[in-house]
Amino acid sequence: MTVFSALSDPTRMEMLDMIIGREEVGCAEFDDHFPLSKSTISYHTKILNAAGLIETRREGRLFFYRPNLEELRAEFPALVAQLTGSG
């Protein structure tokens, strides 16, 4: 999955924006925020993870998501600046 494919979906963009804005988001927050099934939310987070945009941490049965923008920053600094609001 490429970064641009992952970012082409508005739901994934909103998820990534939440993760960047809060530094870490739990799966329950996505369940509360998005009118989607848990399997659809999981699908979107797997795509963001496969593209290298987020890292996933598991704690018991819960998953937590953090931004993973360091590699992206080296290749696409302008994109990261846009995503993080620092540019």
C-alpha positions as CSV (number, residue, x, y, z in Angstrom):
1,M,0.0,0.0,0.0
2,T,1.4,3.4,-1.0
3,V,1.1,6.5,1.2
4,F,-0.9,8.2,-1.4
5,S,-3.4,5.3,-1.8
6,A,-3.8,5.2,2.0
7,L,-4.5,9.0,2.1
8,S,-6.9,8.8,-0.8
9,D,-9.8,7.9,1.5
10,P,-11.5,10.6,3.5
11,T,-12.1,8.3,6.5
12,R,-8.4,7.4,6.7
13,M,-7.5,11.0,6.4
14,E,-9.8,11.9,9.3
15,M,-8.3,9.0,11.3
16,L,-4.8,10.1,10.6
17,D,-5.7,13.7,11.5
18,M,-7.1,12.4,14.9
19,I,-4.0,10.4,15.6
20,I,-1.6,13.2,14.7
21,G,-3.7,15.7,16.7
22,R,-3.8,13.6,19.9
23,E,-0.4,11.8,19.5
24,E,-2.2,8.5,20.3
25,V,-5.8,7.3,19.8
26,G,-7.4,4.2,21.2
27,C,-9.6,1.9,19.1
28,A,-12.6,2.8,21.3
29,E,-12.3,6.5,20.3
30,F,-12.6,5.5,16.7
31,D,-15.6,3.3,17.6
32,D,-17.2,6.3,19.2
33,H,-16.3,8.8,16.5
34,F,-17.0,6.9,13.3
35,P,-20.4,5.4,12.3
36,L,-18.6,2.3,11.0
37,S,-18.3,-1.3,12.1
38,K,-15.3,-2.4,14.1
39,S,-14.1,-4.5,11.1
40,T,-14.2,-1.5,8.8
41,I,-12.3,0.6,11.3
42,S,-9.8,-2.2,11.6
43,Y,-9.5,-2.3,7.8
44,H,-8.7,1.4,7.6
45,T,-6.1,1.2,10.4
46,K,-4.4,-1.7,8.7
47,I,-4.1,0.3,5.5
48,L,-2.6,3.3,7.4
49,N,-0.2,0.9,9.2
50,A,0.8,-0.9,5.9
51,A,1.6,2.5,4.4
52,G,3.9,3.3,7.3
53,L,1.8,6.3,8.5
54,I,0.9,4.9,11.9
55,E,2.2,2.4,14.5
56,T,0.0,0.1,16.4
57,R,0.4,-0.8,20.0
58,R,-1.6,-3.5,21.7
59,E,-2.5,-3.5,25.4
60,G,-4.6,-6.5,26.3
61,R,-7.6,-6.5,23.9
62,L,-7.2,-2.8,23.0
63,F,-5.3,-1.2,20.2
64,F,-3.7,2.2,20.3
65,Y,-2.4,4.1,17.3
66,R,0.4,6.6,17.1
67,P,1.7,8.7,14.1
68,N,4.8,7.3,12.4
69,L,5.9,10.2,10.2
70,E,9.7,10.0,10.5
71,E,10.3,8.0,7.4
72,L,7.8,10.1,5.5
73,R,9.4,13.3,6.7
74,A,12.6,12.3,4.9
75,E,10.9,11.6,1.5
76,F,8.0,14.0,1.6
77,P,8.6,16.9,4.0
78,A,6.0,19.1,2.4
79,L,3.3,16.3,2.9
80,V,4.2,15.8,6.5
81,A,4.1,19.6,7.1
82,Q,0.6,19.6,5.6
83,L,-0.5,16.7,7.7
84,T,0.8,18.1,10.9
85,G,-0.1,21.7,10.2
86,S,3.5,22.8,10.6
87,G,3.9,24.2,7.2
